[in-house]
């Protein structure tokens, strides 16, 4: 299996995910902006994160929070200008922080100029840039579609929402006359346009991309062979022009994405990863009730590691803009142990903004910009006890999404000065990870136990650390681990005669 050469900075990367609308507003319009990101880079660096992922920030009608792109080459005016975004790159780099942009290659907004041209009855260079049938009466099998809005006689396939027409990268298998193979002029033009977009932002200073729905581009591609080939072609371009550009995929199948040329793949809440078993189900594994199970997650994780031969990075995020907040299911004590797990696993950890302080899911919000049930995970960052929790000086009714109204809502300023806070624990865990090579991105993992507690060993060849994760409220004991206790999270732990005893809601690290 061919594996892409990894940028060295990923070896010890810890990412912070920024949802720009909700992060920090500096111009009092109720919406976060690029200057707001710049203003908080020192906060991110002080936390210990050395990389950021910014959710879509290109010009958009914002029917899907920016995932409906109208212009890939222009920053969304609500956030600032291209020059402002370039300054985000330079200011981040000055602090040793790398920056990934969110790239949406599978679809555009209906307002994109490519789609406007593609809708015309007369043929032009964009006619085949999207997936169209030959008749308005024929819909693409297994896909939603747009029809009846164009002069063109045909239906256009959509991805996800009805206002997101699917770009045409070809079909791996064709069985209709309107389905174009991957080597047809239209799919090739789409692929080359994608390279041009990447080239534009990489030349401006970004360090790579998180790629939305990366495994879905080629249609009728059940085994992913066509999509893998597509990304391999893009990898050839990157190797030639931008060999240090980092690529992380929203795919959920590392054995495919890594072959395709990605450096990292997420194990997420969709697909067979059992990620939800850990944090987001009726009885999550990280609950102190100890009624959950990590068994199927661990088996899925081990299977993915075997498929990838331990190469490339399998990343487990604390959350993202599409998931419930960790704090919706877990209390602060449980969150501490969950972060001990997240920050001691292989791959680059991703921390969703606000998770480090235990921000809560805000219940019963009206959907904002296609958020629906996700809106409660996108509320403004809670910086301090001031107006609008320090997010904005705008009137509360102008905020992009309402604030968490709870009087005891967590906020960053207080937690930053409290050594016993969740944020302080997350910071110390990041420091501990970055100081111990065995715990970093490429260290190996060997699972010893999948119950309560979960036990695994991390090693880089020169150092081995056993990690004992005990979310249960009950004390636990593990034998066969002679070594020195080097770190604990939560309660107390002790090592004697090769036996590790840990309190309930506690994680322990033993150097062997």
C-alpha positions as CSV (number, residue, x, y, z in Angstrom):
1,X,0.0,0.0,0.0
2,X,1.3,3.4,-1.0
3,X,1.4,5.8,1.9
4,X,1.9,9.6,1.6
5,X,5.0,11.2,3.1
6,X,3.9,12.9,6.3
7,X,4.7,16.5,7.2
8,X,6.9,16.4,10.3
9,X,4.9,19.0,12.1
10,X,2.0,16.5,12.4
11,X,4.1,14.3,14.7
12,X,3.2,16.5,17.6
13,X,0.2,18.4,16.4
14,X,-2.8,19.2,18.6
15,X,-5.6,21.0,16.6
16,X,-8.2,23.5,17.8
17,X,-11.3,23.7,15.6
18,X,-12.8,27.1,15.1
19,X,-16.3,27.7,14.0
20,X,-15.7,31.3,12.8
21,X,-19.3,32.6,13.2
22,X,-19.3,31.8,16.9
23,X,-15.7,32.3,18.0
24,X,-15.0,36.0,18.5
25,X,-16.7,39.1,17.1
26,X,-14.6,42.3,16.9
27,X,-16.8,44.6,14.9
28,X,-20.0,44.3,17.0
29,X,-22.2,42.7,14.2
30,X,-23.0,39.6,16.3
31,X,-20.9,37.3,14.0
32,X,-17.3,36.2,14.6
33,X,-14.6,37.3,12.2
34,X,-11.0,36.9,11.1
35,X,-9.7,39.6,13.4
36,X,-11.5,37.8,16.2
37,X,-9.5,34.7,15.4
38,X,-6.2,36.7,15.4
39,X,-7.1,38.3,18.7
40,X,-7.4,34.8,20.3
41,X,-4.4,33.1,18.8
42,X,-2.5,33.7,22.0
43,X,-5.2,31.9,24.0
44,X,-5.0,28.9,21.6
45,X,-1.2,28.8,21.9
46,X,-1.3,29.1,25.7
47,X,-3.7,26.2,25.8
48,X,-1.0,24.2,24.0
49,X,-2.6,23.8,20.6
50,X,-0.2,24.3,17.7
51,X,-2.6,24.0,14.8
52,X,-6.1,25.2,13.9
53,X,-8.9,24.1,11.6
54,X,-11.2,26.9,10.5
55,X,-14.6,25.8,9.3
56,X,-15.7,27.2,5.8
57,X,-14.9,30.8,5.5
58,X,-15.5,31.5,1.8
59,X,-18.2,33.7,0.2
60,X,-21.6,31.9,0.7
61,X,-25.3,32.6,1.0
62,X,-25.0,30.6,4.2
63,X,-27.8,28.2,3.7
64,X,-25.6,25.6,5.3
65,X,-23.3,27.7,7.5
66,X,-20.8,28.2,4.7
67,X,-20.7,24.6,3.4
68,X,-22.6,26.0,0.4
69,X,-19.8,27.9,-1.3
70,X,-20.6,30.7,-3.8
71,X,-17.0,31.7,-4.5
72,X,-14.0,29.6,-3.6
73,X,-11.5,32.4,-4.2
74,X,-13.1,35.1,-2.0
75,X,-13.3,35.2,1.8
76,X,-16.8,35.7,3.2
77,X,-17.3,39.4,3.8
78,X,-18.9,38.8,7.1
79,X,-15.5,37.6,8.4
80,X,-13.3,40.0,6.5
81,X,-11.2,40.2,3.3
82,X,-8.7,37.9,1.7
83,X,-6.1,40.1,3.2
84,X,-7.5,39.6,6.6
85,X,-7.4,35.8,6.1
86,X,-3.8,36.0,4.9
87,X,-3.1,37.9,8.1
88,X,-4.6,35.0,10.1
89,X,-2.0,32.7,8.4
90,X,0.9,35.0,9.1
91,X,-0.1,35.8,12.7
92,X,-0.6,32.1,13.4
93,X,2.7,31.1,11.9
94,X,4.4,33.8,14.0
95,X,3.1,31.8,17.0
96,X,4.1,28.4,15.7
97,X,0.5,27.6,14.7
98,X,-0.4,25.8,11.5
99,X,-3.7,26.6,9.8
100,X,-6.0,24.3,7.9
101,X,-9.0,25.6,5.9
102,X,-12.2,23.7,5.3
103,X,-12.5,22.7,1.7
104,X,-15.8,21.7,0.3
105,X,-15.2,19.9,-3.1
106,X,-18.4,18.0,-3.5
107,X,-20.9,20.7,-4.1
108,X,-21.4,24.5,-4.4
109,X,-24.2,26.9,-3.6
110,X,-26.9,27.4,-6.3
111,X,-25.6,30.9,-6.5
112,X,-22.1,29.9,-7.7
113,X,-21.3,31.3,-11.1
114,X,-20.4,27.7,-12.3
115,X,-23.9,26.5,-11.5
116,X,-25.6,29.6,-13.1
117,X,-23.7,28.8,-16.3
118,X,-24.4,25.1,-16.0
119,X,-28.2,25.8,-15.9
120,X,-28.2,27.4,-19.4
121,X,-29.7,25.5,-22.3
122,X,-26.8,26.3,-24.6
123,X,-23.6,24.4,-24.0
124,X,-20.7,26.1,-22.4
125,X,-17.6,25.3,-20.5
126,X,-19.6,24.7,-17.3
127,X,-22.4,22.5,-18.8
128,X,-20.8,19.3,-17.5
129,X,-19.4,20.8,-14.3
130,X,-22.3,19.3,-12.3
131,X,-24.1,16.0,-12.3
132,X,-27.1,16.4,-14.6
133,X,-29.6,13.9,-16.1
134,X,-30.8,14.4,-19.7
135,X,-34.4,15.1,-18.8
136,X,-36.2,17.0,-16.1
137,X,-38.4,13.9,-15.6
138,X,-35.5,11.7,-14.7
139,X,-33.9,12.0,-11.3
140,X,-30.5,10.6,-10.5
141,X,-30.9,7.2,-8.8
142,X,-30.3,7.3,-5.1
143,X,-29.7,11.0,-4.9
144,X,-31.9,14.1,-4.4
145,X,-32.1,16.6,-7.2
146,X,-32.9,20.1,-8.3
147,X,-35.2,20.5,-11.2
148,X,-37.5,23.0,-12.8
149,X,-35.4,26.1,-12.1
150,X,-33.3,26.2,-15.2
151,X,-33.6,26.6,-19.0
152,X,-31.7,23.3,-19.3
153,X,-33.8,20.2,-19.7
154,X,-32.5,18.0,-16.9
155,X,-32.3,17.3,-13.1
156,X,-29.2,18.2,-11.2
157,X,-28.1,15.9,-8.4
158,X,-27.6,17.4,-4.9
159,X,-25.4,16.6,-1.9
160,X,-27.2,16.9,1.4
161,X,-29.4,20.0,1.2
162,X,-31.4,20.8,-1.9
163,X,-29.5,24.0,-2.5
164,X,-26.2,22.2,-2.8
165,X,-25.8,20.9,-6.4
166,X,-23.3,18.1,-6.8
167,X,-20.1,18.8,-8.7
168,X,-19.2,16.3,-11.4
169,X,-16.1,14.2,-10.9
170,X,-17.5,11.4,-13.0
171,X,-19.0,8.0,-12.4
172,X,-16.8,4.9,-11.6
173,X,-19.4,2.8,-13.3
174,X,-21.9,4.2,-15.8
175,X,-25.2,2.7,-16.7
176,X,-27.1,5.7,-18.1
177,X,-26.2,7.9,-21.1
178,X,-26.0,11.0,-18.9
179,X,-23.5,9.5,-16.5
180,X,-20.0,10.6,-17.5
181,X,-16.9,8.5,-16.8
182,X,-14.1,10.0,-14.7
183,X,-11.9,10.8,-17.8
184,X,-14.6,12.8,-19.6
185,X,-13.8,16.5,-20.2
186,X,-16.4,17.7,-17.6
187,X,-15.1,15.7,-14.6
188,X,-11.5,16.5,-15.6
189,X,-12.3,20.2,-15.7
190,X,-13.8,19.9,-12.2
191,X,-10.8,18.1,-10.8
192,X,-8.4,20.7,-12.3
193,X,-10.6,23.5,-10.9
194,X,-10.2,22.0,-7.4
195,X,-6.4,22.0,-7.8
196,X,-6.5,25.6,-8.8
197,X,-8.5,26.5,-5.6
198,X,-6.1,24.6,-3.4
199,X,-3.1,26.2,-5.2
200,X,-4.6,29.7,-4.6
201,X,-4.9,29.3,-0.8
202,X,-1.7,27.3,-0.3
203,X,0.2,30.0,-2.1
204,X,-1.4,32.6,0.2
205,X,-0.1,30.8,3.3
206,X,-2.5,28.2,4.5
207,X,-0.9,24.9,5.5
208,X,-3.5,22.4,4.1
209,X,-7.1,21.4,4.2
210,X,-9.7,19.5,6.0
211,X,-11.8,18.1,3.2
212,X,-15.6,17.8,3.6
213,X,-17.2,14.6,2.4
214,X,-13.9,13.5,0.9
215,X,-15.1,10.0,0.1
216,X,-18.2,10.9,-1.8
217,X,-16.9,12.7,-5.0
218,X,-17.0,10.0,-7.6
219,X,-20.4,8.5,-8.1
220,X,-21.3,4.8,-8.4
221,X,-18.1,4.1,-6.6
222,X,-19.1,1.4,-4.1
223,X,-15.5,0.3,-3.2
224,X,-14.1,3.8,-3.4
225,X,-11.6,2.9,-6.1
226,X,-12.5,5.9,-8.3
227,X,-12.4,8.4,-5.5
228,X,-9.1,7.0,-4.3
229,X,-7.7,7.5,-7.8
230,X,-9.0,11.0,-7.9
231,X,-7.3,11.9,-4.7
232,X,-4.1,10.2,-5.8
233,X,-4.1,12.5,-8.8
234,X,-4.5,15.5,-6.5
235,X,-1.7,14.1,-4.3
236,X,0.6,14.0,-7.3
237,X,-0.1,17.7,-7.8
238,X,0.5,18.5,-4.1
239,X,3.7,16.5,-4.0
240,X,5.1,18.5,-6.9
241,X,3.9,22.0,-5.8
242,X,3.1,21.9,-2.1
243,X,4.7,18.8,-0.6
244,X,4.3,20.1,3.0
245,X,0.5,20.7,2.7
246,X,-1.4,18.7,5.3
247,X,-4.6,16.9,4.3
248,X,-7.2,15.5,6.6
249,X,-10.3,13.8,5.3
250,X,-13.9,13.5,6.4
251,X,-14.2,10.0,5.1
252,X,-14.2,7.6,8.0
253,X,-12.4,4.9,6.1
254,X,-8.7,5.4,6.8
255,X,-7.7,2.4,4.6
256,X,-9.1,4.3,1.6
257,X,-8.3,7.9,2.5
258,X,-4.6,7.2,3.3
259,X,-4.1,5.3,0.1
260,X,-5.7,8.3,-1.7
261,X,-3.0,10.6,-0.3
262,X,-4.5,12.0,2.9
263,X,-2.3,12.2,6.0
264,X,-5.2,12.0,8.4
265,X,-8.7,10.6,8.5
266,X,-11.4,11.2,11.2
267,X,-13.2,8.4,13.0
268,X,-16.5,10.1,13.4
269,X,-20.1,9.7,14.5
270,X,-21.2,8.2,11.2
271,X,-20.2,4.9,9.8
272,X,-19.1,1.8,11.7
273,X,-16.5,3.4,14.1
274,X,-18.7,3.1,17.2
275,X,-17.3,6.6,18.2
276,X,-20.8,7.5,19.6
277,X,-20.5,4.6,22.1
278,X,-17.8,6.6,23.9
279,X,-19.5,10.0,24.3
280,X,-22.9,10.3,22.7
281,X,-25.5,7.6,23.4
282,X,-27.9,6.7,26.2
283,X,-25.1,5.0,28.2
284,X,-21.8,6.4,27.0
285,X,-18.6,4.6,28.0
286,X,-17.3,7.7,29.7
287,X,-20.2,7.9,32.1
288,X,-19.4,7.2,35.8
289,X,-22.4,4.8,35.8
290,X,-20.2,2.4,34.0
291,X,-23.0,0.9,31.9
292,X,-21.5,1.6,28.5
293,X,-19.0,-0.3,26.4
294,X,-15.9,0.6,24.5
295,X,-15.5,-2.9,23.1
296,X,-16.9,-2.4,19.7
297,X,-15.1,1.0,19.3
298,X,-11.7,-0.6,20.2
299,X,-12.3,-3.5,17.8
300,X,-13.2,-1.1,15.0
301,X,-10.1,1.0,15.9
302,X,-7.8,-2.0,15.9
303,X,-9.2,-3.1,12.5
304,X,-8.6,0.3,11.0
305,X,-5.0,0.3,12.4
306,X,-4.4,-3.1,10.9
307,X,-5.8,-2.1,7.5
308,X,-3.5,1.0,7.4
309,X,-0.5,-0.9,8.7
310,X,-0.2,1.7,11.4
311,X,0.7,4.4,8.9
312,X,-1.0,7.7,8.5
313,X,-3.0,9.2,11.3
314,X,-6.4,8.1,12.6
315,X,-7.8,11.2,14.4
316,X,-10.5,11.2,17.1
317,X,-12.0,14.7,17.8
318,X,-13.6,15.9,21.0
319,X,-16.5,17.0,18.7
320,X,-17.3,19.3,15.9
321,X,-20.0,21.5,14.5
322,X,-22.1,18.5,13.5
323,X,-22.2,16.7,16.9
324,X,-23.7,17.3,20.3
325,X,-21.3,18.9,22.7
326,X,-19.4,16.4,25.0
327,X,-21.0,18.2,28.0
328,X,-24.5,17.2,26.9
329,X,-23.9,13.7,28.1
330,X,-20.9,14.1,30.5
331,X,-20.3,16.0,33.6
332,X,-17.0,17.8,34.4
333,X,-15.4,14.8,36.2
334,X,-16.3,12.6,33.3
335,X,-15.0,15.2,30.8
336,X,-11.6,15.1,32.5
337,X,-11.3,11.4,32.0
338,X,-12.6,11.7,28.4
339,X,-9.9,14.3,27.6
340,X,-7.2,12.0,29.2
341,X,-8.3,9.4,26.6
342,X,-8.6,11.9,23.7
343,X,-5.2,13.4,24.4
344,X,-3.3,10.1,24.8
345,X,-4.5,8.3,21.7
346,X,-2.5,8.1,18.4
347,X,-3.2,10.5,15.7
348,X,-3.6,14.3,16.0
349,X,-6.2,15.3,18.6
350,X,-8.8,17.8,17.5
351,X,-10.5,20.0,20.2
352,X,-13.7,21.7,19.2
353,X,-13.8,25.3,20.4
354,X,-15.3,25.6,23.9
355,X,-15.0,21.8,24.7
356,X,-11.9,22.6,26.7
357,X,-14.1,24.6,29.2
358,X,-17.0,22.2,29.0
359,X,-19.4,24.4,27.0
360,X,-22.8,22.9,26.9
361,X,-25.2,22.1,24.2
362,X,-27.8,24.9,24.2
363,X,-31.3,23.3,24.1
364,X,-34.3,24.3,22.1
365,X,-32.7,26.7,19.7
366,X,-34.3,27.7,16.4
367,X,-32.3,26.4,13.5
368,X,-29.8,28.9,12.2
369,X,-28.3,28.6,8.7
370,X,-29.2,25.0,8.2
371,X,-28.0,23.9,11.7
372,X,-31.3,22.3,12.9
373,X,-30.3,20.0,15.8
374,X,-26.7,21.0,15.4
375,X,-27.4,24.6,16.2
376,X,-27.1,24.0,20.0
377,X,-23.4,23.0,19.5
378,X,-22.6,26.2,17.6
379,X,-23.4,28.8,20.3
380,X,-20.9,31.7,20.8
381,X,-17.7,31.0,22.6
382,X,-17.8,31.9,26.3
383,X,-14.8,34.0,27.0
384,X,-15.6,35.8,30.3
385,X,-18.4,36.9,32.6
386,X,-18.9,40.2,30.7
387,X,-21.5,41.2,28.1
388,X,-22.4,38.3,25.8
389,X,-19.8,36.2,27.6
390,X,-17.1,38.3,26.0
391,X,-18.0,37.1,22.5
392,X,-19.4,40.4,21.1
393,X,-20.4,43.9,22.2
394,X,-23.5,43.7,19.9
395,X,-27.0,43.7,21.5
396,X,-27.9,40.1,22.5
397,X,-30.6,40.0,19.8
398,X,-28.0,40.5,17.1
399,X,-25.9,37.5,18.0
400,X,-25.6,34.9,15.2
401,X,-26.8,32.2,17.7
402,X,-28.1,32.9,21.2
403,X,-25.8,32.4,24.1
404,X,-26.1,29.7,26.7
405,X,-28.5,31.4,29.1
406,X,-27.4,29.5,32.2
407,X,-26.1,31.6,35.0
408,X,-23.3,29.1,35.7
409,X,-22.2,28.7,32.1
410,X,-18.5,27.9,32.0
411,X,-16.1,30.6,30.6
412,X,-12.5,30.7,29.6
413,X,-11.1,33.6,31.7
414,X,-12.1,32.1,35.1
415,X,-11.0,28.6,34.1
416,X,-7.6,29.9,32.8
417,X,-6.7,31.3,36.2
418,X,-8.1,28.2,38.2
419,X,-5.6,25.4,38.3
420,X,-8.3,22.9,39.2
421,X,-10.5,23.8,36.2
422,X,-11.3,21.6,33.2
423,X,-9.4,24.0,30.9
424,X,-6.3,23.8,33.2
425,X,-6.5,20.0,33.1
426,X,-6.7,20.0,29.3
427,X,-3.7,22.3,29.1
428,X,-1.7,20.1,31.4
429,X,-2.7,17.0,29.4
430,X,-1.5,18.7,26.2
431,X,1.8,19.6,27.9
432,X,2.2,16.0,29.1
433,X,1.4,14.6,25.6
434,X,3.8,16.9,23.9
435,X,6.6,16.1,26.4
436,X,6.3,12.4,26.0
437,X,7.1,10.9,22.5
438,X,5.2,7.7,23.3
439,X,1.9,9.6,23.5
440,X,2.3,11.7,20.3
441,X,0.7,11.2,16.9
442,X,2.8,8.3,15.6
443,X,3.4,6.3,18.8
444,X,2.0,2.7,18.6
445,X,-0.9,1.5,20.7
446,X,-1.6,-1.9,22.2
447,X,-5.0,-2.4,24.0
448,X,-4.8,-4.5,27.2
449,X,-8.4,-4.1,28.4
450,X,-11.6,-2.8,26.8
451,X,-13.7,-2.8,30.0
452,X,-13.7,-0.6,33.1
453,X,-11.0,0.4,33.2
454,X,-9.8,0.7,29.6
455,X,-6.0,0.0,29.5
456,X,-3.6,0.5,26.6
457,X,0.1,0.9,26.1
458,X,1.6,3.7,23.9
459,X,5.2,3.4,22.7
460,X,7.6,5.1,20.3
461,X,10.4,2.5,20.6
462,X,12.3,4.4,23.3
463,X,9.5,5.0,25.7
464,X,6.4,3.0,26.8
465,X,3.6,4.5,28.8
466,X,0.6,2.5,30.0
467,X,-2.6,4.4,30.2
468,X,-5.4,3.4,32.6
469,X,-8.7,5.1,31.9
470,X,-11.4,4.5,34.6
471,X,-14.6,6.5,33.9
472,X,-16.5,4.5,36.5
473,X,-17.3,5.9,39.9
474,X,-15.8,2.8,41.4
475,X,-12.2,2.2,42.1
476,X,-10.3,-0.1,39.8
477,X,-7.2,-2.3,39.9
478,X,-4.9,-3.5,37.1
479,X,-2.0,-5.9,37.4
480,X,1.0,-6.6,35.3
481,X,2.1,-3.0,34.8
482,X,5.4,-2.5,36.7
483,X,6.6,1.0,36.4
484,X,6.5,4.6,37.7
485,X,3.3,6.6,38.0
486,X,4.0,9.8,36.0
487,X,0.6,11.5,35.7
488,X,-3.0,11.3,37.0
489,X,-6.2,13.0,36.1
490,X,-9.2,13.2,38.4
491,X,-8.6,11.3,41.6
492,X,-5.6,9.4,43.0
493,X,-3.6,6.4,41.7
494,X,-0.8,4.3,43.1
495,X,1.5,1.6,41.7
496,X,2.9,-1.2,43.9
497,X,4.3,-4.5,42.8
498,X,3.2,-4.0,39.2
499,X,-0.4,-3.4,40.3
500,X,-2.0,0.0,39.6
501,X,-4.9,1.1,41.8
502,X,-7.0,4.1,40.5
503,X,-9.8,6.0,42.0
504,X,-13.2,6.3,40.3
505,X,-13.3,8.9,37.5
506,X,-9.6,8.8,37.2
507,X,-7.0,8.3,34.5
508,X,-3.4,7.2,35.4
509,X,-0.2,7.1,33.3
510,X,2.5,4.7,34.2
511,X,5.9,4.8,32.5
512,X,7.1,1.2,32.0
